Amino acid sequence: MKSAYDVILRPIITEQSMESVADKKYVFEVARGSNKVEIRKAIEEIFKVKVLSVNTLNVKGKEKRMGVHKGYTAARKKAVVRLTEDSKPIEIFEGMV
């Protein structure tokens, strides 16, 4: 069984993701093999909150060039987690807004 810290890799702090914090939506990078149930359990275990819904999306790697050399950035999986109305906010996002 995976640890909760193996499922949730890092929070994604961008302008677009910070706009949805007021609606209690938080964006995380998660392990590519994880599913919505594992993500829900991991968020509830780590942050002690109640999760209402989890939406996931796979982000393909973009093609990048350095002169004549081509390569790709790493592909990753993102999860948008929405908390219930009576749940407390996640602390790591507090000072960012």
C-alpha positions, 0 to 999 in steps of 0.5 A, spaced: 500 500 500 502 506 498 503 512 503 499 518 503 506 522 502 507 517 496 501 519 492 501 527 494 508 529 491 507 537 491 502 543 491 502 547 485 502 554 486 500 558 480 496 565 479 490 560 476 490 555 482 491 561 487 484 564 484 480 558 486 483 557 493 477 562 495 472 556 493 476 551 497 479 548 491 486 546 491 491 543 486 496 538 487 501 534 483 500 527 484 503 520 482 501 518 475 499 511 477 494 514 483 486 514 482 481 519 485 480 514 491 487 514 493 488 522 492 482 523 497 484 519 502 491 522 502 489 529 502 484 527 508 490 524 512 495 529 511 491 535 512 485 533 516 480 536 512 474 533 509 474 532 501 468 533 497 470 532 490 477 530 486 478 532 479 484 529 475 488 531 469 494 528 465 499 533 463 503 531 457 510 533 456 512 539 452 517 539 447 523 543 448 529 545 444 536 547 446 539 549 439 539 543 435 537 538 441 530 536 442 527 533 448 521 533 452 519 536 459 516 531 464 509 529 464 505 529 470 498 528 473 494 534 477 489 533 482 484 539 483 481 537 490 475 541 493 473 541 500 466 541 504 464 547 506 464 546 513 472 543 512 477 548 515 482 551 509 489 548 508 494 551 512 500 551 506 496 555 502 494 561 507 499 566 506 499 565 498 493 569 497 
